[in-house]
Amino acid sequence: MDIALQALVIGAVQGLTEFLPISSSGHLILVPYLLGWTDPFINSLAFSVMLHMGTLAALFAYFWRDWARLVPAGLAAVRDRSFRGDADRRLAWLLAATLPPAIVLGVLLSDFFEEKVRQPILVAAMLVVGAAILWLADRLGRRTDGIERLGFTGSFGIGCAQALALVPGISRSGISISAGLALGLTREAATRFSFLMATPVIAGAGLFELRKLLAGEVTSDVSTAAIVVGFVAAVISGLAAIHVLLGFVRNHSMTVFVAYRLALAAIVVIVVLAA
């Protein structure tokens, strides 16, 4: 198959699965495996960087008004050493409280999971684990609180949960939404908070990979046209996924995503056993 078409598919998969609670890292391993795609470009560092930049662009395009308020508000809180009853000041620092676990574990363990935990059968197992966590959180959480009821301890806890998404198959959005639900947030509040906290994390992950790219850690030839195609596909599908999920969770449970994760895991197990 033409490499540009593969890039289009993988870029769309990245954008959708980065924000839907079904694991982008898991899909980027499983989709080429299930389709028999072996071109090294699909797993190249340059392509990975551009996919991250695509999803980051989608987040900024959707939430730029929020960040236009939150960044000045967060800086004002530092200047005044006070939130002064300002919800934006408080939210900015709630989001900041989610970052330490992602930074520490991302720097220490990202290369390990990138190199060692890529077997499809392990990804399938983590899809099941993530499905169980999401189902339990959605079923047992109170789902009564808005983001304004979230405390700093809870925010840090969601950050710790998010760091578990280094394991392919867990899902960054899935585990952070689950943590928010477990703390009593409504589905919409947990999802919105998950998307906002994803912005600095995805930016950091992209810059971390870009550093490796500039250091010359690229092992395959890359196609500029395919990179552009993948980037654009990730932006468009990412915007669609954000919009759809925020609307979906207002009136629906997470059951459809739980079922999808279990079905995909079953397909992978069948394919692996039949190989």
N, C-alpha and C positions, 0 to 999 in steps of 0.2 A: 504494500500500500504506500502511496506517495507520502513523504515525510510531512508535508504541509497539512495533509488531511489528518494524519495522526496527531499533529500538534493542535489542530482545531479541536479534535475530540478530547485530548488530554487537557487542553486549556479550559474547555467547557466543563469537564469533570471536576477540575480543580476549583473553579469558581462556584459550582453548585455545592460540592461536598465540603468546602471550607466553612460554609455557613450553615448548611443543613447538618443536623446532629448524627452524621453517618460516617465521618472520618475521611478527610482528604488524603492524609498520608497513606491510609489503608487502600483507598481507591487507586492512588497513583502506583501502588505496587500490584494490585489485583487486576486492574483493567488491562495493562499490557500483557500480564500473565495469561488471562483468560482469552484474549484476542490473539495471542501468539506473536506479539510485537517485540522484536529483539533489537531494534535499532538503538545503538548506544546514545544517540541524541536525546531520546525520550527521558533517559535517566541522567543526562548531563547536568553539570552544575550550572551552566549558563541558562539552560531552560528552566531549571528549578528557581533560579533567581528571578527570572522574568514572570514566572507564574505567581510567585509571592508578590512581586510588584503589581501585578494585575489585580490580585485580591485586595491589596492595600489601596490601590486607586479606587476600587469599588467602594470600600469603606469610607474613604475621604469624600467621594462624590455623594454618598448617601447621607453622611453624618457631618458634613462640613459646617453646617450651622451650629450644631452642638459643640464642635471643637472650637469654633470661633468665639463661643461664650466660655467654654471650660478652661481653655489655656489662660486667658487673661484673669479669669476668676481664681484659678489656682495660684497664679503669681501674686495676685492681690492678697490672698490669704497668707502667703509667706511674708509679704511686705508688712501687712498689718498684724501678723501673728494672731489672726482671728478669722473665724468664718462669718462673724457678724450676722448670723441668721440667714446667710445667703446659701440657697440650695445648690447653686452651681459651684461655689467654693468648696462646699462639703463633698459634692460628687466628684470633683476633680481629684481630691485627695483620697476618696474611696477607691477610685481607679488606680491612683498611684500605689495604694497599699496592695494591689494585686500583683505588682511587678516583681518584687524580690524573688519569690519562688521560681518564676519563669526565667529570670536572669541567671540565677545561681545554677539551677538544674539544666537550663539550656546550654550554658557554657561548659558545664562539667560532663553532661551525658549525651548531648545531641549527636556527636560523632559515633558514640557507641551504638545508639539505636539505629542510626543511619546505616551502619555497616553490619550489625549483628542481628537485627530483628526485622528481616525483610522476607522471611519465608512465608508463602501464602497461607500455610496451615496455622502459623502463629497469628497472622493477621485475622484469620477466621475466628480463632479462639478469642481474640480481643474484641472482635465485633460482638460476640455473644456476651462477654463480660460487660461491655459498654451498654448493650441492650438491657441487661438485667439492672444495671445501675439507673439508667434512664427511666425504666418502667417503675422501679421502686420509688424513686424520687417523685415522679409524676403522680403516683398512686397515693403515697403517704404524706407528701408535703401539704401544708395548710393552704397554700396558694391564696393568701389574703393580703399580703403586704406589697406596697410599692417600693421603689428603690430608696425613697426617703426614709424607710424604716430599717434599712440595712446599716449595721454598725461596722466599725473598722476591723474588729475581730472576724466578723463574718466575711468581709471583703477580702481580708488576707487568706481566709480559708478557701474562698473561691479561687484565689490565685494559686494556692497550693494544689487544688484539684485540677486547675488548668494545666499545671506543669506535668501532670500525668499523661497529657496528650502527646508527649514525646514518644510514647509507645504507639506504633501504627495500629490503627483499628479502634482506639479508644475514642477519639474525636475531641478536638479542642472545644468546639461549641457544645457538643453533647455533654461533656463532663462538667463544663462551667455552668450550663443551664441546669444540669442535675443538682449541682451544689447550691445554686440559687433557689431551686424548688425545695430542696431539703431544709433551707433556712427560712422557708415560709413565703418566698416571693411568689407573686402571680407568674403565670407562664410568660405573659408579655413583658413584665418587668425583668424576669430572669433572662429572657432572650435579648432584650435591649441592652442590659448591662453586659451580657456576654459579648455582644457586638462592639460596644464601646471599649471594653477592656482588650479586645482583640487588636485594636488599631496599633498601640505601641508594641505589642508582642509580635505581630506580623512584620511591622517595620524593623524591629530588632532582629528578627530571624532573617529577613531579607538582607539587611546590612551585614550580618554575620556570614551569610553565604557569599555576598558580594566581596567581602574581605578575602575569602578563600579563592574566589574567582580571580581577583586582581593579583593574588599571590601565585597564580599559575597552576592551581590545582584542577585543571580541566583535562580530562582524559579522552575526549572525543571531538571530532569536527562538528561544528554547529552550522546551522542554516539561519541566516539573518531573517529571511522571509518567514520561515517556520516559527521563529521566536516571536516575530511581530504578530503572526496569526494566533499563536498560543496566548500571548498577552491580551490581545483584544477579546478573544473568546473568554478568558478568565474575568475580564472586567464586566462584560455584558452578562455572563451567566451569574457572576457574583452579585451584581446589582439585582438581578431577578430573584435570586435565592433570598437575599436580605428582605426584599419587599414582600415576597410571598410568605416567608416564615413569620414575619412580624404580624401579618394579617391572619395567617392560619391559626396561630396559637391563641388568638383572642377567643376563639370559640371551639377549639378542638384540642384533644389530648395528644400526647406524644406516641400513641399506640402505633400509628402508621410507620413511624421511623423505627420503632422497636421491631415491628414485623419485617420491615425491609432489611434491617441488619441481620436478623435471624435467617431470612431467606437467602441473602447473599452468602452468609457463612456456610449454609447447607450446600449451596452450589459449588463453592470452593472446595469443600470436603469431598464432594462427589467427583469433581474434576481431578483432584489430587489422587484419590484412590483409584480412579480409572486410568491414570497415566501409566 
